[in-house]
Amino acid sequence: MPIDQETPGSPAPIRRHKAIEVFGNRFGRLYNDDVLSPAGRPGKYLRWQWAHTGVVVVARGPAGIALVPTYRYPLGAASLEFPRGGCEVGESPEEAAARELREEAGLIAVTTRDIGLLHAETGLIESGVHVVSATVVAGPVEAARPEVMESVAEPVWVSHEGMLDLLGQGGVTCGVTLAAFALVLAADRSPTDPS
């Protein structure tokens, strides 16, 4: 959650003077804004704005937690990650999570719950990502149908302890996956709402 500007001791803001779009496509817009520093000096600030709110899915089933090996072009390597994507127009985060889970892992969500919002890269990306916890039926029930420019393998199932081991060994380096797992751990510790 961003710090309110009225909070004592909060840092002074960098103010946008003019939004300057330098690139755009169906996924989002890249801006190289004219800004003013807290001291009033002019400068530039690069930011990305996704076209739609993001979603990341922490899928849990009888075999544990599902991670999807995903080839990431910028890394030039595969990365163990939770399935993720964007909400389509009119789609709730829970609906988007169930769709992404089906597309990327072939898993069917029985229940979904939005447990919080994270910001994947606060120094560059403006848009938030909803973290959705999902209970799934055992194993992939249909073939994954990733988008044309996605490359995924079968889900890898790990226990809660196995996930902690992977994190400690550097087996998961995706910041969105790490932050989503932290939110799930916090949500699991919260008392259940009696209503």
Residue pairs with C-beta under 8 A, 6 or more apart in sequence:
3 10
3 11
4 10
5 13
11 38
12 38
13 38
14 35
14 36
14 37
14 38
14 45
15 35
15 36
16 33
16 34
16 35
16 45
17 33
17 34
17 35
17 36
17 42
18 33
18 34
19 31
19 33
20 31
20 32
20 33
20 34
21 29
21 30
21 31
22 30
22 31
22 32
23 29
23 30
24 30
26 51
27 50
27 51
27 86
28 48
28 49
28 50
28 51
28 127
29 48
29 49
29 51
30 46
30 47
30 48
30 49
31 46
31 47
31 48
31 49
32 44
32 45
32 46
33 44
33 45
33 46
33 47
34 42
34 43
34 44
35 42
35 43
35 44
35 45
36 42
36 43
37 43
46 124
47 124
47 125
47 126
48 124
48 125
48 126
48 127
49 125
49 126
49 127
50 86
50 125
50 126
50 127
51 86
52 86
52 87
52 88
52 89
53 86
53 87
53 93
53 127
53 128
53 129
53 130
54 84
54 85
54 86
54 87
54 120
54 127
54 128
54 129
54 130
55 84
55 85
55 86
55 87
55 93
55 96
55 97
55 100
55 129
55 130
55 132
56 82
56 83
56 84
56 97
56 118
56 129
56 130
56 131
56 132
56 176
56 177
56 180
57 82
57 83
57 84
57 97
57 100
57 101
57 109
57 112
57 132
57 134
58 65
58 82
58 131
58 132
58 133
58 134
58 180
58 181
58 184
59 65
59 66
59 82
59 83
59 101
59 105
59 107
59 109
59 134
59 135
59 136
59 155
60 66
60 133
60 134
60 135
60 136
61 107
61 135
61 136
61 137
61 138
61 139
61 157
62 138
63 138
63 139
63 157
64 157
64 158
64 159
64 160
64 162
64 163
65 157
65 158
65 159
65 160
65 163
66 82
66 83
66 105
66 107
66 136
66 155
66 156
66 157
67 80
67 81
67 82
67 155
67 156
67 157
67 158
67 163
67 166
67 172
67 177
68 80
68 81
68 82
68 83
68 104
68 105
68 152
68 153
68 155
68 156
69 78
69 79
69 80
69 152
69 153
69 154
69 156
70 78
70 79
70 80
70 81
70 104
70 150
70 151
70 152
70 153
71 77
71 78
71 79
71 151
71 152
72 78
72 79
78 153
79 172
79 173
79 174
80 156
80 166
80 171
80 172
80 174
80 177
81 172
81 174
81 176
81 177
82 174
82 176
82 177
82 180
82 181
83 100
83 101
83 103
83 104
83 105
84 100
84 129
84 176
85 96
85 99
85 100
85 103
85 104
86 96
87 93
87 95
87 96
87 130
88 96
88 99
91 99
92 114
93 114
93 130
93 132
94 112
94 113
94 114
94 132
95 112
96 130
96 132
97 109
97 112
97 130
97 132
97 134
98 108
98 109
98 112
98 134
101 107
101 108
101 109
101 134
101 136
102 108
102 109
102 142
102 145
103 144
103 145
103 146
103 147
104 144
104 146
104 150
104 152
105 140
105 144
105 152
105 155
106 140
106 141
106 142
106 143
106 144
106 145
106 155
107 134
107 136
107 137
107 140
107 141
107 155
108 136
108 137
108 141
108 142
109 134
109 135
109 136
110 134
110 135
110 136
110 137
111 134
111 135
112 132
112 133
112 134
112 135
113 132
113 133
113 134
114 130
114 131
114 132
115 131
115 132
115 133
115 183
115 184
115 187
116 130
116 131
116 183
116 186
116 187
117 128
117 129
117 130
117 131
118 128
118 129
118 131
118 176
118 179
118 180
118 183
119 125
119 127
119 128
119 129
120 129
120 175
120 176
120 179
121 175
129 176
129 180
131 179
131 180
131 183
131 184
133 184
133 187
140 154
140 155
144 152
144 154
146 152
158 166
163 172
163 181
165 171
166 172
167 178
167 181
172 178
172 181
